[in-house]
Amino acid sequence: MKPDPQRLQPLLDLPPQSIAKELKRVSGMFSYYSKCISNFSEKASPLLHASTFPLDDDTLNSFQILKDDLAKACLSAIGDDLLFEVETDASDFALAAILSQDGRPMAFTLSVAFRVIRSRSTERNSKIPELPRTSLRQGR
């Protein structure tokens, strides 16, 4: 499975930052995805400690490595040989589902349908019953 190339292209085209505020924003983005990048702290250290502009070669190399690793992580997130697990949770007004693989969430959806509650006090104060949570495992 591959991501849409048009959605991945902005990451690949991201230029090196030229001011501290931009660098902080990009560093925050990389930090958010740190779980997807092996040895993140080591690879990001030059970028996170940069304080002079234009950026030196070591910092530019760190920036490019992080972009490349994040793009590769997107391409290899779903394993063809691993089982998928779908977990659902429902009540009278909402349905949620999580698609996981190897214990890692791959996708999440939430659907909420609001119902009209009559103005009678007994109905206003009544609890909405929970429906059972289910889980489904499916392999190839």
Helices and strands as residue ranges (DSSP letters): H 5-13, H 20-32, G 34-36, H 40-48, H 57-75, E 84-90, E 94-101, E 104-112, H 121-124, E 134-138
